Amino acid sequence: SCRESSQEVAVESCSALGMSSDGSMVAVANSGGTVVKVFDSASGTMLHECRRGADRAIISSINFHRSGRVMAVASNHGTVHVFGMR
C-alpha cells in the first residue's frame, strides 16, 4: 500500500535510493526494507509512504517509470512491488 503525505520527514538510515528520471522525486527504502518513502527533491517534503511488506528484505532496486506515476521496488525475496504515484 502507498499513502500520500505532505509532512517533512528526516531520514535516519536507508538501504536503497532511487530517483525519478526528471529528478523531481527521490525514493528511500528504510534499513529493514519494509517501507519506501518518496520525497520531493527540491523541498524535501515527503510525498508518499509505501509499505513493501512486513518481513525484512534487502532492497536491490528502486525505479520510477519515466512518467513518474509508477515506482517499482525489487528485493532479495524475488519480488517486485509496483506502486502508483498520484
N, CA, C and O of each residue as an XYZ file, in Angstrom:
344
protein
N       0.838     -1.181      0.000
C       0.000      0.000      0.000
C       0.880      1.241      0.000
O       2.021      1.208      0.461
N       0.343      2.318     -0.515
C       1.094      3.564     -0.621
C       0.153      4.698     -0.246
O      -0.958      4.783     -0.769
N       0.586      5.565      0.652
C      -0.290      6.668      1.035
C       0.407      7.992      0.786
O       1.633      8.093      0.841
N      -0.394      8.994      0.513
C       0.145     10.325      0.274
C       0.383     11.033      1.593
O      -0.284     10.758      2.591
N       1.332     11.939      1.586
C       1.643     12.708      2.786
C       2.229     14.043      2.368
O       2.813     14.168      1.291
N       2.069     15.032      3.219
C       2.679     16.333      2.955
C       3.606     16.735      4.095
O       3.964     17.906      4.223
N       3.996     15.769      4.922
C       4.879     16.054      6.047
C       6.331     16.059      5.602
O       6.707     15.359      4.662
N       7.147     16.860      6.291
C       8.586     16.780      6.095
C       9.111     15.753      7.076
O       8.728     15.760      8.246
N       9.980     14.873      6.617
C      10.460     13.767      7.430
C      11.974     13.686      7.323
O      12.538     13.859      6.243
N      12.632     13.423      8.450
C      14.074     13.195      8.448
C      14.335     11.722      8.180
O      13.669     10.854      8.744
N      15.296     11.446      7.327
C      15.660     10.071      7.016
C      16.877      9.713      7.853
O      17.921     10.354      7.741
N      16.745      8.679      8.702
C      17.825      8.298      9.598
C      18.768      7.285      8.959
O      19.983      7.484      8.981
N      18.249      6.226      8.401
C      19.085      5.234      7.741
C      18.308      4.662      6.573
O      17.082      4.568      6.610
N      19.037      4.282      5.534
C      18.351      3.763      4.362
C      19.134      2.598      3.775
O      20.335      2.459      4.005
N      18.439      1.771      3.018
C      19.076      0.629      2.379
C      19.157      0.781      0.867
O      19.928      0.072      0.221
N      18.379      1.692      0.292
C      18.392      1.894     -1.154
C      17.809      3.261     -1.485
O      16.994      3.809     -0.743
N      18.249      3.794     -2.615
C      17.764      5.081     -3.114
C      17.350      4.935     -4.571
O      17.896      4.105     -5.299
N      16.397      5.733     -4.987
C      16.009      5.806     -6.388
C      15.583      7.220     -6.704
O      15.100      7.938     -5.828
N      15.758      7.631     -7.964
C      15.377      8.987     -8.364
C      14.566      8.922     -9.648
O      14.863      8.133    -10.546
N      13.545      9.758     -9.725
C      12.743      9.823    -10.945
C      13.601     10.370    -12.077
O      14.592     11.059    -11.834
N      13.220     10.065    -13.312
C      14.036     10.455    -14.463
C      14.177     11.965    -14.618
O      15.176     12.440    -15.159
N      13.184     12.726    -14.148
C      13.290     14.185    -14.241
C      13.932     14.805    -13.000
O      14.111     16.021    -12.926
N      14.278     13.952    -12.022
C      14.944     14.432    -10.814
C      14.036     15.085     -9.793
O      14.522     15.640     -8.807
N      12.738     15.033    -10.002
C      11.812     15.725     -9.102
C      11.479     14.930     -7.836
O      11.038     15.506     -6.842
N      11.691     13.590     -7.869
C      11.369     12.748     -6.714
C      12.546     11.839     -6.368
O      13.261     11.347     -7.240
N      12.719     11.637     -5.067
C      13.727     10.713     -4.561
C      13.020      9.701     -3.667
O      12.237     10.082     -2.796
N      13.292      8.416     -3.877
C      12.717      7.356     -3.057
C      13.804      6.765     -2.168
O      14.933      6.547     -2.608
N      13.448      6.510     -0.910
C      14.387      5.995      0.080
C      13.742      4.812      0.792
O      12.652      4.937      1.351
N      14.424      3.649      0.769
C      13.943      2.473      1.494
C      14.567      2.470      2.877
O      15.750      2.776      3.029
N      13.772      2.124      3.893
C      14.316      2.060      5.247
C      15.267      0.877      5.371
O      15.315      0.019      4.490
N      16.016      0.829      6.455
C      17.042     -0.198      6.615
C      16.468     -1.603      6.689
O      17.177     -2.564      6.393
N      15.219     -1.751      7.072
C      14.579     -3.062      7.109
C      13.979     -3.483      5.783
O      13.591     -4.639      5.614
N      13.900     -2.543      4.826
C      13.340     -2.843      3.523
C      11.835     -2.998      3.507
O      11.279     -3.559      2.563
N      11.165     -2.506      4.545
C       9.709     -2.662      4.620
C       8.937     -1.424      4.181
O       7.763     -1.520      3.820
N       9.582     -0.269      4.208
C       8.921      0.994      3.859
C       9.786      1.768      2.878
O      11.003      1.854      3.042
N       9.148      2.333      1.853
C       9.832      3.218      0.913
C       9.126      4.559      0.966
O       7.919      4.653      0.741
N       9.898      5.599      1.267
C       9.341      6.953      1.310
C       9.792      7.712      0.080
O      10.942      7.609     -0.346
N       8.863      8.480     -0.489
C       9.139      9.266     -1.691
C       9.073     10.736     -1.310
O       8.097     11.197     -0.718
N      10.134     11.469     -1.661
C      10.264     12.878     -1.307
C      10.344     13.745     -2.550
O      10.842     13.315     -3.591
N       9.851     14.965     -2.432
C      10.080     15.987     -3.440
C      11.544     16.391     -3.309
O      11.968     16.811     -2.232
N      12.318     16.277     -4.370
C      13.758     16.525     -4.262
C      14.089     17.999     -4.060
O      15.154     18.310     -3.527
N      13.229     18.903     -4.461
C      13.507     20.338     -4.291
C      13.220     20.815     -2.875
O      13.997     21.581     -2.304
N      12.101     20.362     -2.306
C      11.693     20.870     -0.993
C      12.021     19.921      0.160
O      12.092     20.348      1.312
N      12.220     18.634     -0.146
C      12.442     17.646      0.906
C      11.161     17.154      1.557
O      11.213     16.370      2.505
N      10.018     17.598      1.066
C       8.728     17.195      1.608
C       8.406     15.762      1.205
O       8.558     15.393      0.041
N       7.956     14.944      2.175
C       7.555     13.583      1.857
C       6.233     13.610      1.100
O       5.261     14.223      1.543
N       6.210     12.937     -0.047
C       5.016     12.877     -0.890
C       4.220     11.598     -0.680
O       2.989     11.621     -0.688
N       4.921     10.475     -0.491
C       4.278      9.174     -0.357
C       5.063      8.322      0.640
O       6.274      8.478      0.799
N       4.346      7.421      1.305
C       4.969      6.395      2.124
C       4.380      5.064      1.679
O       3.176      4.843      1.810
N       5.213      4.182      1.159
C       4.758      2.924      0.580
C       5.254      1.753      1.416
O       6.449      1.652      1.694
N       4.355      0.876      1.817
C       4.726     -0.304      2.599
C       4.956     -1.457      1.638
O       4.049     -1.858      0.909
N       6.182     -1.991      1.640
C       6.555     -3.106      0.772
C       6.102     -4.430      1.352
O       5.714     -5.332      0.609
N       6.145     -4.559      2.652
C       5.734     -5.793      3.311
C       6.126     -5.750      4.771
O       6.721     -4.774      5.228
N       5.796     -6.804      5.514
C       6.103     -6.844      6.941
C       7.435     -7.528      7.228
O       8.058     -7.260      8.255
N       7.877     -8.409      6.330
C       9.132     -9.131      6.535
C      10.316     -8.303      6.053
O      10.250     -7.647      5.013
N      11.410     -8.344      6.832
C      12.622     -7.624      6.456
C      13.104     -8.106      5.088
O      12.952     -9.279      4.745
N      13.682     -7.195      4.318
C      14.186     -7.537      2.991
C      15.337     -6.619      2.633
O      15.459     -5.515      3.163
N      16.172     -7.087      1.732
C      17.229     -6.251      1.169
C      16.696     -5.708     -0.146
O      16.410     -6.471     -1.069
N      16.565     -4.405     -0.232
C      16.062     -3.776     -1.457
C      17.211     -3.671     -2.445
O      18.239     -3.061     -2.152
N      17.034     -4.267     -3.611
C      18.095     -4.266     -4.620
C      17.919     -3.180     -5.665
O      18.876     -2.811     -6.345
N      16.699     -2.662     -5.799
C      16.458     -1.667     -6.842
C      15.184     -0.885     -6.563
O      14.175     -1.447     -6.137
N      15.245      0.423     -6.809
C      14.059      1.291     -6.795
C      14.082      2.072     -8.096
O      15.037      2.799     -8.372
N      13.037      1.925     -8.895
C      12.971      2.607    -10.187
C      11.604      3.224    -10.402
O      10.579      2.649    -10.038
N      11.607      4.409    -11.003
C      10.381      5.097    -11.391
C      10.168      4.923    -12.883
O      11.126      4.894    -13.656
N       8.909      4.807    -13.287
C       8.568      4.895    -14.708
C       8.882      6.319    -15.156
O       8.835      7.245    -14.347
N       9.194      6.500    -16.407
C       9.577      7.841    -16.893
C       8.478      8.880    -16.695
O       8.761     10.077    -16.660
N       7.221      8.436    -16.563
C       6.115      9.364    -16.313
C       6.117      9.865    -14.871
O       5.514     10.894    -14.568
N       6.804      9.125    -13.967
C       6.797      9.472    -12.553
C       5.552      8.999    -11.823
O       5.391      9.282    -10.636
N       4.683      8.296    -12.500
C       3.413      7.858    -11.890
C       3.471      6.458    -11.295
O       2.546      6.041    -10.598
N       4.551      5.731    -11.564
C       4.687      4.363    -11.075
C       6.106      4.159    -10.558
O       7.071      4.621    -11.166
N       6.223      3.458     -9.423
C       7.526      3.129     -8.860
C       7.578      1.624     -8.627
O       6.611      1.039     -8.139
N       8.702      0.990     -8.974
C       8.892     -0.443     -8.757
C      10.035     -0.644     -7.763
O      11.073      0.012     -7.851
N       9.826     -1.564     -6.813
C      10.812     -1.857     -5.772
C      11.085     -3.355     -5.790
O      10.176     -4.157     -5.573
N      12.352     -3.738     -6.050
C      12.744     -5.148     -6.087
C      13.523     -5.503     -4.829
O      14.256     -4.675     -4.288
N      13.358     -6.753     -4.362
C      14.037     -7.181     -3.139
C      14.659     -8.564     -3.307
O      14.461     -9.239     -4.317
N      15.414     -8.962     -2.288
C      16.042    -10.283     -2.285
C      15.033    -11.413     -2.095
O      15.419    -12.582     -2.123
N      13.778    -11.106     -1.906
C      12.739    -12.127     -1.794
C      12.277    -12.602     -3.172
O      11.419    -13.477     -3.286
N      12.866    -12.005     -4.218
C      12.475    -12.381     -5.579
C      11.172    -11.739     -6.018
O      10.523    -12.214     -6.950
N      10.785    -10.656     -5.347
C       9.537     -9.973     -5.685
C       9.818     -8.556     -6.177
O      10.849     -7.959     -5.867
N       8.873     -8.044     -6.946
C       8.882     -6.642     -7.357
C       7.525     -6.069     -6.959
O       6.481     -6.548     -7.401
N       7.556     -5.049     -6.129
C       6.323     -4.368     -5.725
C       6.187     -3.124     -6.589
O       7.146     -2.371     -6.757
N       4.996     -2.909     -7.137
C       4.735     -1.774     -8.007
C       3.724     -0.867     -7.305
O       2.661     -1.315     -6.874
N       4.073      0.405     -7.201
C       3.243      1.387     -6.503
C       2.856      2.504     -7.455
O       3.674      2.969     -8.248
N       1.596      2.932     -7.369
C       1.117      4.072     -8.137
C       1.394      5.360     -7.382
O       1.125      5.453     -6.184
N       1.931      6.349     -8.077
C       2.171      7.674     -7.514
C       1.125      8.604     -8.116
O       1.052      8.743     -9.337
N       0.312      9.244     -7.273
C      -0.739     10.133     -7.782
C      -0.209     11.490     -8.113
O      -0.963     12.357     -8.553
